[in-house]
Amino acid sequence: MLRVDDLHVRYGTTHAVRGISLELGAGEAVALLGANGAGKTSTLRALSRLVAGEGRIELEGEDLTRLAPEAVARRGLIHVPEGRHVFATLTVHENILMGLTARGDRSDGFSVDGVYELFAPLRDLRGRLGYALSGGEQQMVALGRALVAAPRVLMVDEPSLGLAPVIVEAVEEALRAISRHTALLVVEQNIDLALRVCSRASIMKHGEIVLEVDAGDAHEREALMASYLGRGQPEGPGTSAES
């Protein structure tokens, strides 16, 4: 479904992503893990062409490397960035409808009604403006907007960041439901959440993929993972507070 070969990202003299390669199959969910500064977000931004990168990016065999970001989205590689980025002066419903602009002729994605079924709290917030939403509500809107675009591959950056535990649980449940229909590439600091949602993980350090593990085996190699991630024991769900 998605294939990346020898991807490099540079910001001036900073070599943020150093020749990584990865593959994502149809219906597969993969986590991209690593400490802050490992190159995870730069990888997603390069794949969606929001930053320049070197290497080859293929979606279902089509080379996306030289396409503009809007063309990449219309091909079905959809990116939910860190920080949600909902439109502050649009309502919840209008924000979700914006995702239809990238849908093209794909018919196998979520409908708008399907988004409201997945994120039931949004039903009563249809008319609320983006700036008046909590962090968790914004995350649901951002995911819903992406889903109506009928992604072939959905890339989600830090979906649980800054959310209360109950919202983290709702986001995890939604990602599980999404993964049954859509290939997922997830960047997430909450290791336990990522490994519950995804079947395998690629761990980045200093811009390189240094370890790949199956989710079922990852906890048996917890100490090794912790050393690569630059932290102690993996976090449980909802360790951060809602902002």
Contacts in CASP RR format, 6 or more apart in sequence:
PFRMAT RR
TARGET T0000
AUTHOR 0000-0000-0000
METHOD contacts of the structure
MODEL  1
MLRVDDLHVRYGTTHAVRGISLELGAGEAVALLGANGAGKTSTLRALSRL
VAGEGRIELEGEDLTRLAPEAVARRGLIHVPEGRHVFATLTVHENILMGL
TARGDRSDGFSVDGVYELFAPLRDLRGRLGYALSGGEQQMVALGRALVAA
PRVLMVDEPSLGLAPVIVEAVEEALRAISRHTALLVVEQNIDLALRVCSR
ASIMKHGEIVLEVDAGDAHEREALMASYLGRGQPEGPGTSAES
1 24 0 8 1.000
1 25 0 8 1.000
1 26 0 8 1.000
1 27 0 8 1.000
1 28 0 8 1.000
1 59 0 8 1.000
1 60 0 8 1.000
1 152 0 8 1.000
1 153 0 8 1.000
1 183 0 8 1.000
2 22 0 8 1.000
2 23 0 8 1.000
2 24 0 8 1.000
2 25 0 8 1.000
2 47 0 8 1.000
2 57 0 8 1.000
2 58 0 8 1.000
2 59 0 8 1.000
2 77 0 8 1.000
2 153 0 8 1.000
2 183 0 8 1.000
2 185 0 8 1.000
3 22 0 8 1.000
3 23 0 8 1.000
3 24 0 8 1.000
3 56 0 8 1.000
3 57 0 8 1.000
3 58 0 8 1.000
3 61 0 8 1.000
4 20 0 8 1.000
4 21 0 8 1.000
4 22 0 8 1.000
4 23 0 8 1.000
4 47 0 8 1.000
4 55 0 8 1.000
4 56 0 8 1.000
4 57 0 8 1.000
4 58 0 8 1.000
5 21 0 8 1.000
5 55 0 8 1.000
5 56 0 8 1.000
5 58 0 8 1.000
6 19 0 8 1.000
6 20 0 8 1.000
6 21 0 8 1.000
6 54 0 8 1.000
6 55 0 8 1.000
6 56 0 8 1.000
7 17 0 8 1.000
7 19 0 8 1.000
7 20 0 8 1.000
7 21 0 8 1.000
7 43 0 8 1.000
7 46 0 8 1.000
7 47 0 8 1.000
7 53 0 8 1.000
7 54 0 8 1.000
7 55 0 8 1.000
7 56 0 8 1.000
7 57 0 8 1.000
8 15 0 8 1.000
8 17 0 8 1.000
8 18 0 8 1.000
8 19 0 8 1.000
8 53 0 8 1.000
8 54 0 8 1.000
8 55 0 8 1.000
9 15 0 8 1.000
9 16 0 8 1.000
9 17 0 8 1.000
9 39 0 8 1.000
9 42 0 8 1.000
9 43 0 8 1.000
9 45 0 8 1.000
9 46 0 8 1.000
9 51 0 8 1.000
9 52 0 8 1.000
9 53 0 8 1.000
9 54 0 8 1.000
10 16 0 8 1.000
10 53 0 8 1.000
10 54 0 8 1.000
11 51 0 8 1.000
15 207 0 8 1.000
16 37 0 8 1.000
16 39 0 8 1.000
16 42 0 8 1.000
16 207 0 8 1.000
17 39 0 8 1.000
17 42 0 8 1.000
17 43 0 8 1.000
17 46 0 8 1.000
17 53 0 8 1.000
17 207 0 8 1.000
18 206 0 8 1.000
18 207 0 8 1.000
18 208 0 8 1.000
19 55 0 8 1.000
19 208 0 8 1.000
20 43 0 8 1.000
20 204 0 8 1.000
20 207 0 8 1.000
20 208 0 8 1.000
20 209 0 8 1.000
21 209 0 8 1.000
22 30 0 8 1.000
22 202 0 8 1.000
22 209 0 8 1.000
24 30 0 8 1.000
24 153 0 8 1.000
24 183 0 8 1.000
24 185 0 8 1.000
25 183 0 8 1.000
26 183 0 8 1.000
27 179 0 8 1.000
27 181 0 8 1.000
27 182 0 8 1.000
27 183 0 8 1.000
27 184 0 8 1.000
28 183 0 8 1.000
28 184 0 8 1.000
28 199 0 8 1.000
28 200 0 8 1.000
29 175 0 8 1.000
29 179 0 8 1.000
29 183 0 8 1.000
29 184 0 8 1.000
29 186 0 8 1.000
29 197 0 8 1.000
29 198 0 8 1.000
29 199 0 8 1.000
30 184 0 8 1.000
30 185 0 8 1.000
30 186 0 8 1.000
30 198 0 8 1.000
30 199 0 8 1.000
30 200 0 8 1.000
30 201 0 8 1.000
30 202 0 8 1.000
31 186 0 8 1.000
31 187 0 8 1.000
31 188 0 8 1.000
31 194 0 8 1.000
31 195 0 8 1.000
31 197 0 8 1.000
31 198 0 8 1.000
31 200 0 8 1.000
31 201 0 8 1.000
31 202 0 8 1.000
31 215 0 8 1.000
32 40 0 8 1.000
32 43 0 8 1.000
32 44 0 8 1.000
32 185 0 8 1.000
32 186 0 8 1.000
32 187 0 8 1.000
32 201 0 8 1.000
32 202 0 8 1.000
32 204 0 8 1.000
33 40 0 8 1.000
33 187 0 8 1.000
33 188 0 8 1.000
33 191 0 8 1.000
33 194 0 8 1.000
33 201 0 8 1.000
33 202 0 8 1.000
33 203 0 8 1.000
33 204 0 8 1.000
33 225 0 8 1.000
33 229 0 8 1.000
34 40 0 8 1.000
34 189 0 8 1.000
34 203 0 8 1.000
34 204 0 8 1.000
34 205 0 8 1.000
34 228 0 8 1.000
34 229 0 8 1.000
34 230 0 8 1.000
35 205 0 8 1.000
35 229 0 8 1.000
35 230 0 8 1.000
35 231 0 8 1.000
36 189 0 8 1.000
38 204 0 8 1.000
38 205 0 8 1.000
38 206 0 8 1.000
38 207 0 8 1.000
39 204 0 8 1.000
39 207 0 8 1.000
40 157 0 8 1.000
40 187 0 8 1.000
40 204 0 8 1.000
41 82 0 8 1.000
41 157 0 8 1.000
41 158 0 8 1.000
41 187 0 8 1.000
42 51 0 8 1.000
42 207 0 8 1.000
43 187 0 8 1.000
43 204 0 8 1.000
44 79 0 8 1.000
44 81 0 8 1.000
44 155 0 8 1.000
44 157 0 8 1.000
44 185 0 8 1.000
44 187 0 8 1.000
45 51 0 8 1.000
45 79 0 8 1.000
45 81 0 8 1.000
46 52 0 8 1.000
46 53 0 8 1.000
46 57 0 8 1.000
47 57 0 8 1.000
47 72 0 8 1.000
47 77 0 8 1.000
47 79 0 8 1.000
47 155 0 8 1.000
47 185 0 8 1.000
48 69 0 8 1.000
48 72 0 8 1.000
48 73 0 8 1.000
48 77 0 8 1.000
48 79 0 8 1.000
48 155 0 8 1.000
49 64 0 8 1.000
49 67 0 8 1.000
49 68 0 8 1.000
49 69 0 8 1.000
49 72 0 8 1.000
50 69 0 8 1.000
50 79 0 8 1.000
50 81 0 8 1.000
55 65 0 8 1.000
56 63 0 8 1.000
56 65 0 8 1.000
57 63 0 8 1.000
57 64 0 8 1.000
57 65 0 8 1.000
58 64 0 8 1.000
59 72 0 8 1.000
59 75 0 8 1.000
59 76 0 8 1.000
59 77 0 8 1.000
59 152 0 8 1.000
59 153 0 8 1.000
60 152 0 8 1.000
62 75 0 8 1.000
64 71 0 8 1.000
64 72 0 8 1.000
64 75 0 8 1.000
64 77 0 8 1.000
67 75 0 8 1.000
70 102 0 8 1.000
73 79 0 8 1.000
73 102 0 8 1.000
73 149 0 8 1.000
74 102 0 8 1.000
74 104 0 8 1.000
75 152 0 8 1.000
76 102 0 8 1.000
76 106 0 8 1.000
76 149 0 8 1.000
76 150 0 8 1.000
76 151 0 8 1.000
76 152 0 8 1.000
76 153 0 8 1.000
77 151 0 8 1.000
77 152 0 8 1.000
77 153 0 8 1.000
77 155 0 8 1.000
78 102 0 8 1.000
78 146 0 8 1.000
78 149 0 8 1.000
78 151 0 8 1.000
78 153 0 8 1.000
78 154 0 8 1.000
78 155 0 8 1.000
79 146 0 8 1.000
79 155 0 8 1.000
79 157 0 8 1.000
80 142 0 8 1.000
80 143 0 8 1.000
80 146 0 8 1.000
80 154 0 8 1.000
80 155 0 8 1.000
80 156 0 8 1.000
80 157 0 8 1.000
80 159 0 8 1.000
81 157 0 8 1.000
82 157 0 8 1.000
82 158 0 8 1.000
82 161 0 8 1.000
82 187 0 8 1.000
83 138 0 8 1.000
83 142 0 8 1.000
83 157 0 8 1.000
83 158 0 8 1.000
83 161 0 8 1.000
84 135 0 8 1.000
84 138 0 8 1.000
84 139 0 8 1.000
84 141 0 8 1.000
84 142 0 8 1.000
85 142 0 8 1.000
86 95 0 8 1.000
86 130 0 8 1.000
86 133 0 8 1.000
86 138 0 8 1.000
86 141 0 8 1.000
86 142 0 8 1.000
86 145 0 8 1.000
87 94 0 8 1.000
87 95 0 8 1.000
87 98 0 8 1.000
87 130 0 8 1.000
88 129 0 8 1.000
88 130 0 8 1.000
88 131 0 8 1.000
89 129 0 8 1.000
89 130 0 8 1.000
89 131 0 8 1.000
90 98 0 8 1.000
90 129 0 8 1.000
90 130 0 8 1.000
91 126 0 8 1.000
91 127 0 8 1.000
91 128 0 8 1.000
91 129 0 8 1.000
91 130 0 8 1.000
92 122 0 8 1.000
92 125 0 8 1.000
92 126 0 8 1.000
92 127 0 8 1.000
92 128 0 8 1.000
92 130 0 8 1.000
92 133 0 8 1.000
92 137 0 8 1.000
92 141 0 8 1.000
93 112 0 8 1.000
93 126 0 8 1.000
93 127 0 8 1.000
95 130 0 8 1.000
95 141 0 8 1.000
95 145 0 8 1.000
96 112 0 8 1.000
96 115 0 8 1.000
96 122 0 8 1.000
96 141 0 8 1.000
96 144 0 8 1.000
96 145 0 8 1.000
96 148 0 8 1.000
97 112 0 8 1.000
97 148 0 8 1.000
98 145 0 8 1.000
99 145 0 8 1.000
99 146 0 8 1.000
99 148 0 8 1.000
99 149 0 8 1.000
100 112 0 8 1.000
100 148 0 8 1.000
100 149 0 8 1.000
101 149 0 8 1.000
102 149 0 8 1.000
103 109 0 8 1.000
103 148 0 8 1.000
103 149 0 8 1.000
103 150 0 8 1.000
104 150 0 8 1.000
106 150 0 8 1.000
106 152 0 8 1.000
107 150 0 8 1.000
108 150 0 8 1.000
108 181 0 8 1.000
109 147 0 8 1.000
109 148 0 8 1.000
109 150 0 8 1.000
109 151 0 8 1.000
109 181 0 8 1.000
109 182 0 8 1.000
110 118 0 8 1.000
110 144 0 8 1.000
110 147 0 8 1.000
110 148 0 8 1.000
110 150 0 8 1.000
110 181 0 8 1.000
111 148 0 8 1.000
112 148 0 8 1.000
115 122 0 8 1.000
115 144 0 8 1.000
115 147 0 8 1.000
115 148 0 8 1.000
116 122 0 8 1.000
116 123 0 8 1.000
118 144 0 8 1.000
118 147 0 8 1.000
118 174 0 8 1.000
118 177 0 8 1.000
118 178 0 8 1.000
119 140 0 8 1.000
119 141 0 8 1.000
119 143 0 8 1.000
119 144 0 8 1.000
119 170 0 8 1.000
119 174 0 8 1.000
121 137 0 8 1.000
121 140 0 8 1.000
122 137 0 8 1.000
122 140 0 8 1.000
122 141 0 8 1.000
125 133 0 8 1.000
125 137 0 8 1.000
128 137 0 8 1.000
130 138 0 8 1.000
130 141 0 8 1.000
133 141 0 8 1.000
134 242 0 8 1.000
135 162 0 8 1.000
135 163 0 8 1.000
135 167 0 8 1.000
135 242 0 8 1.000
135 243 0 8 1.000
136 163 0 8 1.000
136 164 0 8 1.000
136 167 0 8 1.000
136 171 0 8 1.000
136 242 0 8 1.000
139 159 0 8 1.000
139 163 0 8 1.000
139 167 0 8 1.000
139 171 0 8 1.000
140 170 0 8 1.000
140 171 0 8 1.000
140 174 0 8 1.000
143 156 0 8 1.000
143 159 0 8 1.000
143 171 0 8 1.000
143 174 0 8 1.000
143 178 0 8 1.000
146 154 0 8 1.000
146 156 0 8 1.000
147 154 0 8 1.000
147 178 0 8 1.000
147 182 0 8 1.000
151 182 0 8 1.000
152 182 0 8 1.000
152 183 0 8 1.000
153 182 0 8 1.000
153 183 0 8 1.000
153 184 0 8 1.000
153 185 0 8 1.000
154 178 0 8 1.000
154 182 0 8 1.000
154 183 0 8 1.000
154 184 0 8 1.000
154 185 0 8 1.000
155 184 0 8 1.000
155 185 0 8 1.000
155 186 0 8 1.000
155 187 0 8 1.000
156 175 0 8 1.000
156 184 0 8 1.000
156 185 0 8 1.000
156 186 0 8 1.000
156 187 0 8 1.000
156 188 0 8 1.000
157 187 0 8 1.000
158 187 0 8 1.000
158 188 0 8 1.000
158 189 0 8 1.000
159 171 0 8 1.000
159 175 0 8 1.000
159 186 0 8 1.000
159 188 0 8 1.000
160 168 0 8 1.000
160 171 0 8 1.000
160 172 0 8 1.000
160 188 0 8 1.000
160 189 0 8 1.000
160 190 0 8 1.000
160 193 0 8 1.000
160 237 0 8 1.000
160 238 0 8 1.000
160 240 0 8 1.000
161 189 0 8 1.000
161 240 0 8 1.000
162 240 0 8 1.000
162 241 0 8 1.000
162 242 0 8 1.000
162 243 0 8 1.000
163 171 0 8 1.000
163 238 0 8 1.000
163 240 0 8 1.000
163 242 0 8 1.000
164 238 0 8 1.000
164 241 0 8 1.000
164 242 0 8 1.000
165 237 0 8 1.000
165 238 0 8 1.000
165 239 0 8 1.000
167 242 0 8 1.000
168 190 0 8 1.000
168 193 0 8 1.000
168 237 0 8 1.000
168 238 0 8 1.000
169 237 0 8 1.000
169 238 0 8 1.000
172 193 0 8 1.000
172 196 0 8 1.000
172 197 0 8 1.000
172 237 0 8 1.000
175 184 0 8 1.000
175 186 0 8 1.000
175 197 0 8 1.000
176 196 0 8 1.000
176 197 0 8 1.000
178 184 0 8 1.000
179 197 0 8 1.000
179 198 0 8 1.000
184 197 0 8 1.000
184 198 0 8 1.000
186 194 0 8 1.000
186 197 0 8 1.000
186 198 0 8 1.000
188 194 0 8 1.000
189 235 0 8 1.000
190 235 0 8 1.000
190 236 0 8 1.000
190 237 0 8 1.000
190 238 0 8 1.000
190 239 0 8 1.000
191 218 0 8 1.000
191 225 0 8 1.000
191 229 0 8 1.000
191 234 0 8 1.000
191 235 0 8 1.000
192 234 0 8 1.000
192 235 0 8 1.000
192 236 0 8 1.000
192 237 0 8 1.000
193 236 0 8 1.000
193 237 0 8 1.000
194 201 0 8 1.000
195 201 0 8 1.000
195 215 0 8 1.000
195 216 0 8 1.000
195 218 0 8 1.000
195 219 0 8 1.000
196 215 0 8 1.000
198 215 0 8 1.000
199 214 0 8 1.000
199 215 0 8 1.000
200 212 0 8 1.000
200 213 0 8 1.000
200 214 0 8 1.000
200 215 0 8 1.000
201 212 0 8 1.000
201 213 0 8 1.000
201 215 0 8 1.000
201 218 0 8 1.000
202 209 0 8 1.000
202 211 0 8 1.000
202 212 0 8 1.000
203 209 0 8 1.000
203 210 0 8 1.000
203 211 0 8 1.000
203 212 0 8 1.000
203 213 0 8 1.000
203 225 0 8 1.000
203 228 0 8 1.000
203 229 0 8 1.000
204 210 0 8 1.000
205 228 0 8 1.000
210 228 0 8 1.000
211 224 0 8 1.000
211 225 0 8 1.000
211 228 0 8 1.000
213 221 0 8 1.000
213 225 0 8 1.000
218 225 0 8 1.000
219 234 0 8 1.000
222 233 0 8 1.000
222 234 0 8 1.000
225 234 0 8 1.000
226 232 0 8 1.000
226 233 0 8 1.000
226 234 0 8 1.000
END
